[in-house]
Amino acid sequence: MAASFPKLPGYVPTHDCTKTDWKKVSHVKLEEVLNPKNTPPPVYKLPRKPEPQLPESKDPKSMSYSHTQFTNPYGGDIKIKYEPSFVKMDKQVLRFYAYFQEGVAESKLEAHRIRKLTITYYLDDSTIAVSEPKQNNSGIPQGDFLKRQMILRSDGSGTRMTPFDFVVGQDAVIYGRALHVYDCDSYTREFFANYEKPQPEAEPCPTDVFNSTSQKPTVSHDRDFAEHYLGGTRVQSQKQFLDNDRKVLRFYAYCEDRPVVIHYFLADDTIEVLEVHFSNEYGYI
């Protein structure tokens, strides 16, 4: 029925007569923040005020004298009475630690893998970022698990997730995947304690076969001495590589009045000499 009315203000039944702000938002921005109604983010009550980062005091000779030469025509002192929410909540971040279990179908050594995640909630614009710490030889892509964006609740209400949707000991559903929150940092606990909703105690994170077997085995000195005493020992080069892998010594020197950098690799006792290049230099390639 509404389609038969002319598209003029006052003729559409769904027209909001109380709305006075008709500013438009770019569709690119709407896709990034998932905020079609352009509702401003809430201002949360912080446990402690952020430390102001004020610039150094200027020289009195370089200061502006416009306030002394030109008085305020409206009377009184000129003061800033409005502070946007992104300034109040700037650099205020809540950090939660979660995990989920993922099945491994193409391995006979393990049946599942425990994926540990770090959930970061930004209070300035109510966006969420999920990252996964990288592990050596994990065989799966790790790092940025979910880029920073606004996430809607999974109940179909169309509202964005708030910090109170993350509770230690409960699951937080993000895009259909249930992430079990098992801990949070100290500042996050202060934030919820300030709202009189303290977070429960941290839960132990389960381990899997990969994490238990990927730990570097430690060899006791007694066992190493017994192997040497009986005449059997590990290959020296292999032991040296396992103990000193990715350990490099760096030295700074000069060669023919040119700065060079010397790298000594402890894994295989090799040396690398690099020449330091500068922009717009000539005479050396």
N, C-alpha and C positions, 0 to 999 in steps of 0.2 A: 504493500500500500504506500510505503514511503517513496517508492520510485515514481509515483504519479505526481508528487508535489514538485514544484520548481526548486531548483538548487539555489535558493536564496536564503539569507539569514532570516529566521523566524518562520519559515514555511516547512522546515524539516522537523518531524516529531522528535527525532533523537538529538536535536540541537541543544547544547548546553548553554543556557542564557547567562550563567554565572561565570563562564570562562572569559578571561580578559587577555590571556597570553596566547597569541597565535603564531609564535615563532616556529619555523620549520627546522628540522634536523636532517643532515645528509643521510642518505640511505646507507652509505658506507659506514658511518658512525653507528647507525642503528644495528647493522649486522655485527659490528665489533662488540658492542655492549649489550645487545639483546634487550634494549630498553625502548620499546616502541612508543610508550607514553611520555618518555623523557622526564621521568620523575627524578628529583634530586636525591642523592644518597643521604641516608640519615647521619646525624652527628652523634657519635657515641660518647659515652662518659669514660674518659681515660683514667687509668689508675694514678698516673702522675703526668704533669705537664711536660711537654717536650722542651728541651733546652733551646733557647733562642740562639740562632747563629747570626749575630749582628756584625756588620763590617767594622773595621777599625775606624776610630774617630778621625775625622778630617782636620786638615789644617784650617784654623779660623779664617785665613785669608782666602781659601778656596770655597768657603760656604756661600750660599745664596742669601742675599739680603732683601729678597722680594717681600717677605712677610713683614719686615720692618718698614719698608718704603710704601707698600700698598696694604692697607688695612682690609679686613674682611667686610664687605658691604652688608652681610647678613648679621653682623655682630657676633661676638664671642670668638673663641679660638677654633681654628680649623682642625678637626679631629676625624679620623677614620672611624666610622660607626659600623661599618659592615665588613665582615671577614668571611670569605667563601669557605664552604665545607672542605674543599680539597686542601686549603691552607691549614685549617684546624687539624685535619686528620693526616697531614703530610708525614710520610715516613713512619706511620703507625701500622705495624704488620703483626698479624697473629700467625703462629706456626704450629701445625699439628703433624703428628707422625702416624701413618696408617700403613696397612698392608692388605694384599688380597692374594688368594691362592689361584695359580694358573696351572692347568694341566699340561704335562709334557707327553706327547704321544709318540715321538720318534726317538726315544732313548730307553734302553733297557736298564740303565743305572738309576733312574729316578722316574717317579710317576707324576710329581707335581713340583712346582717352584713357588717359593714365597717371594713376592715382589714388594719390597719396602719402598714407600713413597713419602714425600714431604709435601704437605698441603700448606700453601701460603695464602692467607686472606688479607687483602689490602683494604683498610678501612676508609681510604679517601674516596674510592669509587665503587666499593663492594665487588671487586673482581677477585678471581681465584686463579692461582697457578699451581700446577702439580708437577713435581720433578722427582726423578728417581736417581739415587746415587749410582755412579758407574762402578762396575766390578770387572776385574780382569778375567778374560776368557769366559765370560758369561754366555756368549753365543746369542744374545738378544740385544736389540738396539735399546740403549738407555740414555738418560739425560732428561730432556724436556718431555715429560709425559703428557702434559696438557698446557698449552700456552695460556698466558694471562687473559682472562675474559670473564664476563658475567655469566653465571650459570643459574638456570631456573630449577625450581624444585621438581622432583619426580612425581609429585602427586597430581600434576595436571592443573594446578591452580594458576600457573602463569606468573607467579611471583618469584623473585630472585632469592637465592640462598643467603642467609644471614649467619653471623658467627655462632648463633645459638643452635644452628642445625648440626654443629660438630660437637659431640660429647664423647669423652673418653670411655671406651667400653661399648660403644654403639656403632652401627654402620651408617655411613654417609653415602647415599646413592648419587653418583655423578655420571650422567649420560648412560644410565642403565647398568653401571658397574658398581657393586657394593664394596666400599672401602672401609675396613674396620679400623677405627681410630684407637690406638693403644697408648698414646702419650702426647704431651704438648710441652712447650718450653715454659720457662718461669714467668715471662712477661704475659703470656696468654693466661696463665693461672691467676696472675694479679688482675687482669682485665675482668675475668668472670667473678673473682672474689669481690671486686668493686660493685658488681651488680647483685651481690649476695646469691650467686649461683656458682659455687665453687665446682671445679672439675674433679671427678673421682681420681683415685690413685692410679698410677701408671700400671699397665698390664705387661707381662712378659711377651715379647714377640717370638712366635714359634720359628724354628729353624727347619731347613730342608736338607736333603742329601748333598746338594751342591755347596751350600755354605759350610757344612760340617767337614766336607772333604777338601775344600779349596784352601783351608788354612795351611800355612807352611809348616811342615812337621819340624819339631825341635829335636835336636839330637843332644843327648846329655854328654857331658865331658867324660864320664866313666865309660860309656859305650864307645865313644870315639877312641879313648885310650886303649880299651880292650881290643878293638879292631886293629889298631896299629901294633900292639904288642904281639898279636897272633899272626901278623904278617899280611893281613888283609885290610884294605882301605879303599875308599872311593877314589875315583879319578880326580886328580888335583884340579884339572881345568874345569871339570864339571862342578866340583864343589865351589871353586872360585866364582864361576858364573852364577850359581844359585845364590851365593851369599852376597855378591857385589853387583848384581844386575841393576842397571840404571843408576849407578853411583859414579859420578864424574867429578874430578877435581879440575878447577879452573884457575889458570894463572894468566896474569897480564904482563906482557914484556914488550920490548922494542927490538926491531930488526932493521938495520940500516935507517935508523931514525923514523921508522914507521911503526905505529902501535899494532901489536898482534895479540891474539888470544890463544892460549895453549890449553887443550882439553886432554886430560889423562883419564882413560876409561879403566876402572878397576876390575871390570869383568874379564878382560882379556889382555890387560897391560899394553894397550895400544895408545898412540898419541896422535892428536889432530891439531894442526896449526892453522888458524884462520886470520886473515888480514882484515883489519878494521877499515871499512870504506866510509867516506864522507860524501855528502851531496856536492855535486858540481866539481868533483876532483878530476885531475888529469894527470897523465904520466904513468898510471898503473891501471891494469885491467884485471 
